[in-house]
Amino acid sequence: MPIPAFDPREFRATLGTFTTGVTIITARGADGLPVGVTANSFNSVSLDPPMVLWSLAKSSRSLQAFQQAGHFAVHILSAGQEELSNRFAKSGADKFSGVNLGEAAGGAPLLPDCSARLQCRTSFVYEGGDHLIFVGEVVAFDRSGLPPLVFQAGKYAVATRKVTTPAPAATLDAGWSEDHLPYLLGRAYFQVYFRIREQVRADGLSDDEYFILSTLAVRDGRTQAEIEAGLSHAGCNCGFPVLAGLRQRGLLRGEDSPRDLLWFLSDEGRRRTLQLIAGAKDIESTVLDGLGEWDAVALKNLLKQLVLSTDPGLPDLWSPSSLHATAAGA
Ligand SMILES: Cc1cc2nc3c(=O)[nH]c(=O)nc-3n(C[C@H](O)[C@H](O)[C@H](O)COP(=O)(O)O)c2cc1C
């Protein structure tokens, strides 16, 4: 639909609806110094000969270097490279410091851990309004299989594949709960934890005991109140009888302190807990392998978003200071 007055912000937002990957393009300038910019204007042009293009703002500090270089390297960023993308999107800073660089055709710096990389010889440079369009012939490329970083509507995103089987109709009389978030979360948790539970039971432990031991494996020397605060979200019974039972079986020891009784893992308790955690990690890997790397990244990303957006202020289990603060304030 045409817009009456051409609003640049609206134009930018409209272009932003086109979902892209994110690249960093590098080159070595005539002065021998490396340059690099984050760019999502990258696109494929031709298969035979193999050619790609991207565009660079005329205001870019690296413009002259790219014009003179004769070669450039395109790095298609992986989902974990958001920080690197931000670093190369800032003008002037020392963008390459601390990065383990290789060397591409024409001396262009080659960045590690990308989804894919293309080494190019610059074939044409065209005028494109306030940008220059660089077209390059691809002389070498490689691909890691890492899931890509995505850019959508001005924000980073991750790619996930669509489920191809039709979702069940969410009607009240045909099992409304099948598409109901708490049902899906609960069922997914049950099905994943079910496998871990088998190991826990084989080790003679209850779920509550396993949760307590694994919390103390992160950091022990916690009071009962601190353990309870950290595990309240799991509905865990961390009462004195459970702790005392673990002590009686030689898995925990209690130490008096001016604050309260502090609970520590015994050597045997630590050994057994670390073994169980290693088993749980293996089960996690198997489950995530079944999803594939892309969907594993997307799933964890969505779950973290959900945890953050619905957090009623639970203590962070992994941060000693926040746990102390919450427990002390409770
Ligand atoms: C996701 C993303 C995509 C970008 N795409 C482009 C692009 O295609 N072309 C461009 O000139 N700048 C693009 N930029 C902005 C440049 O990365 C930024 O202006 C950079 O600071 C230029 O560096 P320089 O001035 O040191 O050369 C993008 C920035 C981000 C965050």
The ligand as a Tripos MOL2 file, in Angstrom:
@<TRIPOS>MOLECULE
LIG
   31    33     1     0     0
SMALL
NO_CHARGES

@<TRIPOS>ATOM
      1 C1         22.7130   -6.0670   11.9760 C.3       1 LIG1
      2 C2         23.4360   -4.9240   11.3210 C.ar      1 LIG1
      3 C3         23.5200   -4.8500    9.9500 C.ar      1 LIG1
      4 C4         24.2140   -3.8180    9.3180 C.ar      1 LIG1
      5 N1         24.2950   -3.8100    7.9580 N.ar      1 LIG1
      6 C5         25.0060   -2.8490    7.3300 C.ar      1 LIG1
      7 C6         25.1810   -2.8720    5.9150 C.ar      1 LIG1
      8 O1         24.7020   -3.7600    5.2290 O.2       1 LIG1
      9 N2         25.9090   -1.8750    5.3340 N.ar      1 LIG1
     10 C7         26.4760   -0.8720    6.0820 C.ar      1 LIG1
     11 O2         27.1260    0.0000    5.5060 O.2       1 LIG1
     12 N3         26.3410   -0.8300    7.4360 N.ar      1 LIG1
     13 C8         25.6310   -1.7930    8.0700 C.ar      1 LIG1
     14 N4         25.5170   -1.7950    9.4370 N.ar      1 LIG1
     15 C9         26.1510   -0.7330   10.1990 C.3       1 LIG1
     16 C10        27.6770   -0.8870   10.2480 C.3       1 LIG1
     17 O3         28.0380   -2.1410   10.7990 O.3       1 LIG1
     18 C11        28.2830    0.2240   11.1080 C.3       1 LIG1
     19 O4         27.9540    1.4590   10.5370 O.3       1 LIG1
     20 C12        29.7780    0.1300   11.2780 C.3       1 LIG1
     21 O5         30.0920    0.8910   12.3920 O.3       1 LIG1
     22 C13        30.6150    0.6780   10.1820 C.3       1 LIG1
     23 O6         31.9550    0.6150   10.6410 O.3       1 LIG1
     24 P1         33.1070    1.6250   10.1780 P.3       1 LIG1
     25 O7         32.5500    3.0260   10.1930 O.co2     1 LIG1
     26 O8         34.2080    1.4190   11.1980 O.co2     1 LIG1
     27 O9         33.5200    1.2150    8.8050 O.co2     1 LIG1
     28 C14        24.8240   -2.8120   10.0840 C.ar      1 LIG1
     29 C15        24.7540   -2.8800   11.4820 C.ar      1 LIG1
     30 C16        24.0630   -3.9280   12.0860 C.ar      1 LIG1
     31 C17        24.0110   -4.0040   13.5920 C.3       1 LIG1
@<TRIPOS>BOND
     1     1     2 1
     2     2     3 ar
     3     2    30 ar
     4     3     4 ar
     5     4     5 ar
     6     4    28 ar
     7     5     6 ar
     8     6     7 ar
     9     6    13 1
    10     7     8 2
    11     7     9 ar
    12     9    10 ar
    13    10    11 2
    14    10    12 ar
    15    12    13 ar
    16    13    14 ar
    17    14    15 1
    18    14    28 ar
    19    15    16 1
    20    16    17 1
    21    16    18 1
    22    18    19 1
    23    18    20 1
    24    20    21 1
    25    20    22 1
    26    22    23 1
    27    23    24 1
    28    24    25 2
    29    24    26 1
    30    24    27 1
    31    28    29 ar
    32    29    30 ar
    33    30    31 1
@<TRIPOS>SUBSTRUCTURE
     1 LIG1         1 GROUP 0 **** ****
